[in-house]
Amino acid sequence: MYEQALFAVCLLTLVVFQNTESCELRPVLAQVPKRLPAGYVISEGTEELTLKGCAAKPVTFTSSDPDFAVNTDGTIITVRGLVITTKRFSVLVHDERGLDWRVDVILSCKNEASQKSSSAAHKRIKRRWRPLPFNLIENDSPPFPKDLEMIASDSSVNYSVHYEISGQGVTTEPVGLFILIKETGMLRVTRAVDREQYPEYKFIARVFDQNGREVDEFLPITVIVEDKNDNTPEFTGGRVFTVEERCRAGTLIGKVNATDKDLANTPHTKIKFTLLNATDMFSIDPSTGVLTAKTNTLDREAQDKVYVNIEIRDMGGAPNGLFNRGTVVITLTDVNDNPPTFKEKLYKAKVQENQENVLVTRIPVEDKDLANTSNWKALFEVTKGNESGQFRMETDPKTNDGLLYVIKGLDFEKTPVVQLEITARNKVPLVGTDATWLSVPLELSVGDEDEGPEFNPGILYLKVKENVPNGTVIGTYKALDPETKNSNGIKYYKMTDPGNWITVVENTGELKTANTIDRESPLVHNDKYNITIRAVDESKKIGKGMVIIQIEDDNDNIPVIPGTDLVICNKGDTLSSVLVEAVDLDKPPYSTPFIFELGAENDGKWKLKDKTDSSVVLEQAVVMPNGLYTVPLLVKDLQGIGKEQTVNVRVCSCEREDNGAGICGARSASTSLGSLGILALVLSSLLLLLICLLLIFICSTKRDKLYISDDTGTGGMLLKSNTEAPGEEVKDGALMIVNGGDVVDGSLQSGGMDSKNVTSTAGRYGQQFVQGGGVYNTTTQDFGTEKYYTSGRYDNNLYGNAVFQKFSNTSALDTWKTNGRYLDRKLAYFGDEEEGRYADDLLKTYGNEGAGSLAGSVGCCSLLGEQESMDFLNTLGPKFRPLADVCYTTKKSGK
């Protein structure tokens, strides 16, 4: 058995060796131009790159020169423009059995090629280096290092050589991946490689003799890393999608993206997408990962988010492929596929009659759509029973309940029970469902109340001809008690009547004219005049009604020419004209068309033409000079009623014409002159007013001191002042004196001082009078056998005055009696209305009159015991003589 197996292995090796040796590698010889453009075809088809005698066919071609490329059919083309004389490179041919062969390509210019024989062009050329480019499997298993390939040069036949390598993977990153046994040329790899990191490695090999001399051209070596399915597919991009509920089957939802790091366009990167759940709702394309809806019954209300598990597997989904799993979230967005539904089959409510704008009841509904959206928000409507517009529906924005309002009062006597139908709908139409809007009946009971009288009809229309006599009955407007259905005990009153044209009979409701009804009055609109009537029953309840009076026209107005001052432009020998218009406040047939005629006093200088319903053209019959002319015109309405009117026509040389009306030049100039004159007058008046105000300001603010020579040596000084002492307007003040336990009330006047809130206190040692202007103290003191009476005032004055008067040989009792008698006389004196008595009042204090004054104090009451005398007036200087005369006269008249 062992011998048979060994024989089979040997036989297989022999066959492979024979097949391998039987392949004939023929180089490609081609003559090309010296300048080769990009895309130039060197050879066409695989006849030049076939492996003659090989049982396998070529699969892939790889050029060793980056300036050339080989298509899948074996066509060699230039990658970029080149200038060559001769060119040599090789093409790596990979057959279907996995074996690699190298075919040399030799290019020469056509001029050089003509010097060679055709037989020499097909002579086989011996290779200088071997082997061909080779592959390296990624992630190979240990142990390392491993032999890869033997590198040999034809120069080794003639020389004793050694080999060296340099470049990527040797002297540059990744450093030390490849090593070379210099003597033998065996290339080895030191560790596993990752194709996803370095898909290929390029380095060069050189050959040297024993003297270190390079004996052959360097050899570019390319090590291609063969891909191994060592990477699991991975999801990329977002995995959250949205789709409307109730969408059609096949609706695109989104695309799931995945990638594989292995070699592209190989089974290692061919990914298959598979749904692991929700297969009844969604489907996915196994190759592209496109998600679509599988049904049209997706329902957000049942499940608003669907979590779909998806598997991605390479190798086209083969069992040995690597796979990964992830979750995709599909959110179902809401559409209005659920109508609002009522919680009850019948609603009942109650409201009192005559109530307006009140909430009757709430009607709750349920909606399964997304809350607070247009699909959820409900709109309510009274679809039956609201023909008269007595109800209004609103929606509570928070609860979505329907709110039923009564906006017009209901009448229990007419409809004790109102049957309504309420319909609920959404703001947007229903989608993807066969459901319809729902309705529910509502039974509304009306509560009875004692109501006021009601007018029937609510608005009474009457026709009245204007100018009817006062007292004419134009109609009757009565109200009924809703409970008794009669008018007994109801009284009627007028509420509004702008022109006071109508009176209402209180007990019967008759309407009579009180003043002339005028259709042309500004109180009448569209020939209608409105009044309102109030009805009051025995229980003082009120009902209101309105009467609209349609006023019929009467021919009580004649046509009138509103503008009787007209202007005609003097155009020389050409006759001019002017338009005359008339108006009549009446309506047809009592107004237009008007009849225009010249009056009986017409002088024949005028004529009428171009008559219309309300106007006529007045034209000159002869040429006339400038001047003012009066033209009598008779204007009558359609009924022939009218009168003769005078039109003043001014003929002048016009400055211009404005809309056919002339404007006289002279009048325009005079008007301009008058405007300038008025302006000058106004400016001069303002200037004069300003000067007057300035003088008043100066006079009122300047304060001069007048120094007066004092012949008596007093050195007094008077100042001008606008403030005068109080006169007869001094107010009375109340006086209360407490004297030894007796209270005396009286009226006391204090020489021009306000005596409000007068307070008097008395004690053992004297009395104190407190007034608004200051404090008066009266004190009696004993000094041995003599008594002194002291009087003084303390206030904000700069000077004070105290007078001591000595009373001797008088006992205390006599003093009190004397005071009592004096006060009695004072009270009696104050009781009369004699003029001038206000001067004799209480004590006053004055400023110092100056040194050397013979008069001392000028107060009339300064010394109570001194006989009043006017002799001191004679001692005043000549400048005070007028003042002395006035004072003397006043004193004399006061007595």
Secondary structure, 3 states (H helix, E strand, C coil): CHHHHHHHHHHHHHHHHHHHHHCECCCEEEEECCEECCCCEEECCCCCCCCECCCCCEEEEEECCCCEEECCCCCEEECCCEECCEEEEEEEEEECCCCEEEEEEEEEEHHHHCCCCHHHHCCCCCCCEECCCEEEECCCCCCCCEEEEECEEHHHHCCCEEEEEEEECCCECCCCCEEEECCCCEEEECCCCCCCCCCEEEEEEEEEECCCCECCCCEEEEEEEECCCCCCCEEECCCEEEEECCCCCCCEEEECEEECCCCCCCHHHCCEEEECCCCCCEEECCCCCEEEECCCCCCCCCCCEEEEEEEEECHHHCCCCCEEEEEEEEEEECCCCCCCEECCCCEEEEEECCCCCEEEEEECEECCCCCCCCCCCEEEEEEECCCCCCEEEEECCCCCCEEEEECCCCCCCCCCEEEEEEEEEECCCCCCCCCCCEEEEEEEEEECCCCCCEECCCEEEEEEECCCCCCCEEEECCEECCCCCCCCCCEEEEEECCCCCEEECCCCCEEEECCCCCCCCCCCECCEEEEEEEEECCCCCEEEEEEEEEEECCCCCCCECCCCEEEEECECCECCEEEEECECCCCCCCCCCCEEEECCCCCCCEEEECCCCCEEEEEECCCCCCEEEEEEEEEECCCCCEEEEEEEEEEECEEEEECCEEEEHHHHHHHHHHHHHHHHHHHHHHHHHHHHHHHHHHHHHCCCEECCCCCCCCCCCEECCCCCCCCCCCCCEEEEEEECCEEEEEEECCCCCCCCCCEEEECCCEEEEEECCEEEEEEEEEECCEEEEEEEEECCCCCCCCEEEEECCCCHHHHHHHHHHHHHHHHHHHHCCCCCHHHCCCCCCCCCCCCCCCCCCCCCCCCCCCCCCCHHHHHCCHHHHHHHHHHHHHHHHHC
